[in-house]
Amino acid sequence: MKKLLLYILLTVCAVVMIYPLLWLVGASFKENDEIFSSIWFLPRHFDFSVYERAWQTVTPYSMGHYFVNTFMIILPKTVFAVVSSVLVAYGFARFDFPLKRLFFSLLMGSMFMPAIVTIMPLYTLWNTAGVLDTYIPLTLPALFAAEGAFVFMLVQFFRGVPKEFDEAARIDGCNSLQILWYILIPCIRPAIVSITVFTFLWTMNDFLGPLIMISSVERYPLSLILRLSADSTGNGYEQRKIIAMSVIGLIPSIAVFAAAQKKFISGITAGGLSG
């Protein structure tokens, strides 16, 4: 009986959590008056042509063009974030060097600094470097372990792997990079998957960074083209077209999370040796 009640409670909670997504999909088929007059997610009728119109956007480019732009930011940024965070965390977790505690404290302190504080200095820096309206300002900082939270999480995972593993590998002739690649990375794979998913989702949803650094419409990512489409249609515009664009834009995030959910969840919840 207790299990039945638990399953009922979990089902109700799941429905409550997923209902906004169901409503979003259903609203993409509704007329404006139906969107604002009913909270039920099912439309009166389905008109899939709205997705064809949404794909074309309000610019000379289709959503496919903006998907490519978005992934031109996401892919290098994700690779840079993972590689730099792993290397920096490996250094803090396994090596001793002068002022180690100070540098680690400074890195952890950066976690408490609001991102809005760094916008003006970064804009000035990239403007001086002459790389505004490119993807460099959005991707290059990830090469320097810009997310302190990722480094902190990886340090905890590294510390959960016994150092005896390192010593045994050194006896077999492995150097530091080989120990990292063959011994430690397989053990912290869930944490790496978590960093990958977080970076993907945060970059996919980033609006302020591209808004400040990119000025050309042809270089916009999806987050900006959605805003532009909402602003460009004026009063009385077709709400379901914008909603359909949002649904299309959600597909990569949902697909990535669904593919990596097992490792992602274990990476978030695990506190020691995993892999």
C-alpha positions in Angstrom: 0.0 0.0 0.0 2.8 2.4 0.9 4.5 1.7 -2.5 1.3 2.4 -4.3 0.9 5.7 -2.5 4.5 6.5 -3.3 4.0 5.8 -7.0 0.9 7.9 -7.1 2.7 10.8 -5.4 5.6 10.5 -7.8 3.3 10.3 -10.8 1.5 13.4 -9.7 4.8 15.3 -9.2 6.0 14.1 -12.6 2.9 15.4 -14.3 3.1 18.7 -12.5 6.8 19.1 -13.6 6.3 18.0 -17.2 3.0 19.8 -17.8 4.6 23.2 -18.8 6.5 21.3 -21.6 3.3 19.6 -22.7 1.5 22.9 -22.7 4.3 24.5 -24.8 4.0 21.8 -27.4 0.2 22.0 -27.5 0.2 25.8 -27.6 2.3 25.7 -30.8 -0.9 24.5 -32.5 -3.3 27.0 -30.9 -4.7 30.3 -32.1 -4.0 33.3 -30.0 -7.4 33.4 -28.4 -7.1 29.7 -27.4 -3.6 30.1 -25.9 -4.9 32.8 -23.5 -8.2 31.3 -22.7 -7.4 27.7 -21.8 -4.7 26.0 -19.6 -5.5 22.6 -21.2 -2.5 21.6 -23.4 -4.4 19.8 -26.2 -5.4 22.2 -29.0 -8.8 22.0 -30.8 -7.0 21.0 -34.0 -3.5 20.3 -35.2 -1.9 22.4 -37.9 1.6 21.3 -38.6 2.2 24.0 -41.1 3.1 26.3 -38.3 6.4 24.5 -37.8 7.2 25.0 -41.5 6.6 28.8 -41.1 8.6 28.8 -37.8 11.5 27.1 -39.5 11.8 30.0 -42.0 12.1 32.6 -39.2 11.6 36.4 -39.9 15.1 36.7 -41.4 16.6 35.7 -44.7 18.0 32.6 -42.9 16.2 29.5 -41.7 16.5 28.0 -38.2 19.0 25.5 -39.6 21.4 28.3 -40.2 21.0 29.4 -36.5 21.4 25.9 -35.3 24.8 25.8 -37.1 25.7 29.1 -35.4 24.7 27.8 -32.0 26.7 24.6 -32.4 29.7 26.7 -33.6 29.7 28.2 -30.1 28.6 25.1 -28.1 31.1 22.5 -29.5 34.4 24.4 -28.9 33.2 25.8 -25.6 32.2 22.4 -24.3 35.5 20.8 -25.4 37.5 23.7 -23.9 35.6 23.6 -20.6 36.0 19.9 -20.2 39.7 19.8 -21.1 40.7 22.9 -19.0 38.6 21.9 -16.0 40.1 18.4 -15.9 43.7 19.6 -16.2 43.3 22.3 -13.6 41.5 20.0 -11.2 44.1 17.3 -11.7 46.8 19.8 -10.8 45.0 20.9 -7.6 44.1 17.3 -6.6 47.3 15.5 -7.3 50.3 17.9 -7.2 51.9 20.2 -4.6 53.2 23.6 -5.7 53.9 27.0 -4.1 50.8 29.0 -3.2 48.5 26.1 -4.0 46.0 26.9 -1.3 45.9 30.6 -2.3 45.3 29.8 -6.0 42.6 27.3 -5.1 40.9 29.9 -2.8 41.0 32.5 -5.5 39.5 30.0 -7.9 36.7 29.1 -5.5 36.1 32.8 -4.8 35.4 33.3 -8.5 32.3 31.1 -8.0 30.7 33.8 -5.9 31.4 36.6 -8.3 28.2 37.5 -10.4 28.8 37.1 -14.1 27.3 40.6 -14.7 30.4 42.1 -12.9 32.7 40.9 -15.6 30.7 41.9 -18.7 32.1 45.4 -19.1 35.8 44.4 -18.6 35.4 41.5 -21.0 33.6 43.7 -23.6 36.5 46.2 -23.4 39.1 43.5 -23.6 37.5 41.8 -26.7 36.9 45.2 -28.3 40.5 46.1 -27.9 41.5 42.8 -29.4 39.2 43.4 -32.4 37.3 40.2 -32.1 33.8 41.4 -31.4 31.1 40.1 -33.6 32.9 36.7 -33.7 32.5 33.6 -31.5 35.9 34.0 -29.9 34.6 36.0 -26.9 32.0 33.3 -26.3 34.3 30.3 -26.5 37.9 31.2 -25.7 37.3 31.9 -21.9 36.3 28.3 -21.4 39.9 27.3 -22.4 41.1 28.8 -19.1 38.8 26.9 -16.7 36.4 29.8 -16.3 33.9 27.8 -14.4 35.2 27.4 -10.9 32.3 25.1 -10.0 33.4 22.5 -12.5 37.0 22.5 -11.1 35.7 22.2 -7.6 33.5 19.2 -8.5 36.3 17.5 -10.4 38.7 18.0 -7.5 36.4 16.2 -5.2 36.1 13.3 -7.7 39.9 13.1 -8.1 40.4 13.0 -4.3 37.9 10.1 -4.2 40.2 8.0 -6.4 42.9 6.3 -4.2 46.4 7.6 -4.8 47.6 4.0 -4.8 46.2 3.8 -8.4 48.7 6.5 -9.4 51.6 4.8 -7.7 50.8 1.5 -9.3 50.7 3.2 -12.7 54.0 4.9 -12.1 55.6 1.6 -11.3 54.3 0.3 -14.7 56.1 3.3 -16.3 53.2 5.8 -16.8 53.9 9.5 -16.7 51.4 12.1 -15.2 49.4 12.5 -18.4 49.1 8.8 -19.0 47.9 8.3 -15.4 45.3 11.0 -16.0 44.2 9.5 -19.3 44.2 5.8 -18.5 43.5 5.7 -14.8 41.7 8.8 -13.5 39.5 9.9 -16.4 37.7 6.5 -16.6 37.0 6.8 -12.8 35.6 10.3 -13.1 33.6 9.8 -16.3 30.2 10.7 -14.7 31.6 14.1 -13.6 32.9 14.8 -17.1 29.5 13.9 -18.5 27.9 16.3 -16.0 30.2 19.1 -17.1 29.5 18.4 -20.7 25.7 18.5 -20.2 25.8 21.7 -18.0 28.0 23.5 -20.5 25.8 22.4 -23.4 22.6 23.6 -21.7 24.0 26.8 -20.3 25.4 27.8 -23.7 22.3 26.8 -25.5 20.3 29.1 -23.2 22.8 31.9 -23.0 21.2 35.2 -24.2 23.2 38.0 -22.6 26.6 36.9 -23.9 25.7 36.7 -27.6 23.6 39.8 -27.3 26.6 41.9 -26.1 29.3 40.3 -28.2 27.5 39.6 -31.5 25.9 42.3 -33.7 25.4 40.6 -37.1 22.1 38.8 -37.5 23.6 36.1 -39.7 25.9 35.2 -36.7 23.1 35.0 -34.1 22.5 31.8 -32.1 19.1 30.5 -31.5 18.5 32.3 -28.3 18.8 35.7 -30.1 16.8 34.8 -33.1 13.9 33.7 -30.9 13.9 37.2 -29.3 14.3 38.9 -32.6 11.3 37.0 -34.0 9.1 38.0 -31.1 10.1 41.6 -31.5 9.8 41.8 -35.3 6.3 40.7 -35.7 4.5 43.6 -34.0 1.1 43.7 -32.4 -1.3 40.9 -33.2 1.5 38.5 -34.2 1.0 34.8 -34.4 2.0 33.5 -30.9 2.1 29.9 -31.9 4.8 30.5 -34.5 7.1 31.8 -31.8 6.2 28.9 -29.5 6.9 26.5 -32.3 10.3 28.0 -32.7 10.9 27.5 -29.0 9.8 23.9 -29.3 12.3 23.3 -32.1 15.0 25.0 -30.1 14.4 22.7 -27.2 15.0 19.5 -29.1 18.8 19.5 -28.9 18.8 20.1 -25.1 16.2 17.4 -24.5 18.1 14.9 -26.7 21.4 15.6 -25.0 20.0 15.2 -21.5 18.1 12.1 -22.5 21.2 10.5 -24.0 23.4 11.4 -21.0 20.9 11.3 -18.1 22.3 8.1 -16.4 25.8 9.4 -16.2 24.7 12.9 -15.6 22.6 12.0 -12.6 25.3 9.8 -11.1 27.8 12.5 -11.6 25.7 15.0 -9.7 24.9 12.6 -6.8 28.1 10.6 -6.5 30.6 11.8 -4.0 33.5 9.4 -4.4 34.8 6.8 -6.8 32.6 6.2 -9.8 33.1 4.7 -13.2 
